[in-house]
Amino acid sequence: MLQAQIYIDKDEVYGAQPLYEFIMRFLIRHKIAGATAFRGQIGFGVHHQLKRPDSWFSFDEPPMLITFIDDDEKVRHALKALRKEISSGFIVVNQVERID
């Protein structure tokens, strides 16, 4: 099984909808077993500047993480199709093991 993690800014949009919502609906259409979106409390990127979206008077983009796990082939197929739709974000893929 593979786990994919997609890092984006919460305020990014795809057309008229939030990007994270587009991605979640995209994963449903591709019959991924399940996915979860998390909103970050604090984060930093390549410029090493802390982003605190909950601070007063903060205009920083809140970080988002969308994670999903499924069979290798389904994850690879969904990510390949997703990259045809969007070019932003950072994707990490890890091999995972299911414990029954």
C-alpha positions as CSV (number, residue, x, y, z in Angstrom):
1,M,0.0,0.0,0.0
2,L,1.0,3.6,-0.6
3,Q,0.3,6.7,1.4
4,A,0.3,10.0,-0.4
5,Q,0.5,13.3,1.4
6,I,-0.3,16.5,-0.5
7,Y,0.8,19.8,1.0
8,I,-0.9,23.0,-0.2
9,D,-1.9,26.4,1.1
10,K,-5.4,26.5,2.4
11,D,-6.3,29.6,0.5
12,E,-5.4,28.2,-2.9
13,V,-8.3,27.8,-5.3
14,Y,-9.2,25.7,-8.3
15,G,-11.8,27.6,-10.3
16,A,-14.4,28.8,-7.9
17,Q,-13.7,26.3,-5.1
18,P,-10.9,25.8,-2.6
19,L,-8.1,23.6,-3.9
20,Y,-8.4,21.2,-1.0
21,E,-12.1,20.6,-1.7
22,F,-11.3,20.0,-5.4
23,I,-8.7,17.5,-4.4
24,M,-11.0,15.6,-2.0
25,R,-13.7,15.4,-4.6
26,F,-11.1,14.3,-7.2
27,L,-10.1,11.5,-4.9
28,I,-13.7,10.4,-4.5
29,R,-14.2,10.3,-8.3
30,H,-11.0,8.1,-8.5
31,K,-12.5,5.7,-5.9
32,I,-9.7,6.2,-3.3
33,A,-10.7,4.3,-0.2
34,G,-10.5,7.4,2.1
35,A,-8.7,10.7,2.6
36,T,-8.4,13.3,5.3
37,A,-7.6,17.0,5.1
38,F,-5.8,18.6,8.0
39,R,-5.4,22.4,8.6
40,G,-2.0,23.3,10.0
41,Q,-1.6,25.4,13.1
42,I,1.9,26.6,12.2
43,G,4.4,25.9,9.4
44,F,7.2,27.1,7.2
45,G,8.4,26.4,3.7
46,V,11.5,27.0,1.6
47,H,11.9,30.6,2.8
48,H,12.0,29.4,6.5
49,Q,9.4,32.1,7.6
50,L,7.0,30.8,10.2
51,K,3.3,31.0,9.2
52,R,0.8,31.3,12.0
53,P,-2.6,31.6,10.4
54,D,-4.4,31.8,13.8
55,S,-2.3,34.8,15.1
56,W,-4.1,38.1,15.3
57,F,-3.6,40.2,12.2
58,S,-1.9,37.4,10.4
59,F,-2.3,37.2,6.6
60,D,-0.2,34.1,6.2
61,E,-1.6,31.2,4.1
62,P,-2.6,28.4,6.4
63,P,-0.9,25.2,5.4
64,M,-3.1,22.2,4.5
65,L,-2.2,18.5,4.4
66,I,-4.3,16.0,2.5
67,T,-3.4,12.4,3.1
68,F,-4.7,9.1,1.6
69,I,-3.8,5.5,1.5
70,D,-4.8,2.8,-1.0
71,D,-3.3,0.1,-3.2
72,D,-0.1,1.1,-5.0
73,E,-1.7,1.2,-8.4
74,K,-4.7,3.3,-7.3
75,V,-2.5,5.9,-5.6
76,R,-0.1,6.2,-8.5
77,H,-3.0,6.5,-11.0
78,A,-4.8,9.1,-8.9
79,L,-1.6,11.2,-8.5
80,K,-0.8,11.0,-12.2
81,A,-4.3,12.2,-13.1
82,L,-4.2,14.9,-10.4
83,R,-0.9,16.3,-11.7
84,K,-2.7,16.8,-15.1
85,E,-5.2,19.1,-13.3
86,I,-3.0,21.0,-10.9
87,S,0.7,22.0,-10.7
88,S,0.9,23.5,-7.2
89,G,1.6,21.7,-4.0
90,F,4.2,19.3,-2.8
91,I,3.5,15.5,-2.8
92,V,5.2,12.9,-0.6
93,V,4.6,9.2,-1.2
94,N,5.5,6.5,1.3
95,Q,5.2,2.7,1.3
96,V,3.0,1.7,4.2
97,E,2.0,-1.6,5.7
98,R,-1.5,-2.6,6.9
99,I,-1.6,-4.5,10.2
100,D,-4.6,-6.7,10.6
